[in-house]
Each structure stands twice: as structure tokens, then as C-alpha cells.
Amino acid sequence: MRADGLARPGGGPERGADTATAAAHGRIGAHPPATDADAALLEALGRDGRASHAELAQVTGWSPATVARRLTGLQAAGALFFDVDLNDTLLGATAQALL
């Protein structure tokens, strides 16, 4: 759903790898994939991937606990993942290599 790839409900280029990882850890089927009920949640995350559970609860009409549980379920199902950009100099890296 996001242009920058932070949330790809229902698939995307990385979906196969995420599904394989989830299957290897026994997580497929434990949580339902993204549904129409998740649209508001995923849209809000698309606007601000750092939104708090309380903010997401306001948007969806769910409780913060329900938001947390659903985010955990979407992650476990491989429907939601996080792509983190990190300033590696903060970790002491002094060189970069592109392969």
C-alpha cells in the first residue's frame, strides 16, 4: 500500500521471502493476512509510519490494545514489515561499501 514499501498488504516484491520466513517459523495461518478491516490502519501507517498505538486507535476506532494485537498479527503473517534507515555513523561506522 505504501510507495516506500513499509507496508505491502497482500503481497509485493518481498512477499515471497516474508512468507517463506513466516512458514519456517510456523507463523503461517496463525494470524489472518490483511483484510478490508485493516484498510484504515494501513492507510494511517502509510501517512505516518511512526504513529503511536493511541493515534492509530483514534483513526481506526479500535482500542490501543486491539491496534497492538493487530499489528503483531500482521507482522507475524508477513503482511507488514518495517524497513529501517539508520545513520551508521552513530554506531561508529567510518566507511561505506556498495557492492
N, C-alpha and C positions, 0 to 999 in steps of 0.2 A: 504494500500500500504506500510506502514511503519512497520517494525518489532517491533518497540517500541510502536505502537498503536496511534501515534499522528495524523495520518490521515488514515481513513478507508473508502475510497470512495466506495460506493455501498454496504456497509454492514460491518459486523464484529460482534463480540460478543456484543458490546454495542449498535448496531444499533437499536434494538427494543426500548430500553429506550429512545434513542435520538429521534426517530421517534414519540414516544408517547408524549414526551415533546413538540416537534415541532407542533404536531397536536393539543395539548391542547392550544397552543398559537396562533393557526390559521396560522402557517407558512408553512404547507404542501401545495405544489402546487404554492406558491408564487415565489419560486425560483427553477429552474431546478436542479436536482441532478448532480453529477459529470458526465462529458461526456468525450469522447476521446479528445476533445479540451483542457481539463484540465490536460492532462497527464504530460505535461512539467512543469506546475505549481506545481502539486502534487509531481512530482519527485524532483524538486528543494527544496520543503519544506521537503521532506524525507531526503535530504542530509544536509540541514541546516534549522531547524525549526525557526531560528531567522533571516532569510534573510529579508532584507527590501523590501518594495514595489518596489523601484528602481532596486534592484538586481533581483527581480522576474520578473520585466518588461523586463530586458535585456534577461533573459532566455526564456521568452515566446514570445517576440516580441510585447507585448501589452504595452500600456501606464501604468504608475503607477496608474492612476485613474481607469483604467479597472481592473488592478490587485486587487485594494482595493475593487471595486464593486463585483468582482467575489468571493473573499474571504468571503465577507459579505454574499453573496448569498449561498455559500457552507455551511457556518456556520448556516445560517437560515434554510437551507434544512436538516440539521442534517448530512450532508456528511463529515463535517470537524469539529473537536473539538480540544481543547487544554487540555493537561494533564500537570499540573504544579507541579514540585517538589520544595518544599520550605524548607529552613533552618529555622525550627520553633524556634530555639534559638534566631534568630534575632527579633522575635516577643515577646520574653520574656518567652517562654515555658521552663520549667526546668525539666519536666518529660515526659516520653512517655508511652503509654499503647497499647499493642497489644491484640485485642480481637479475 
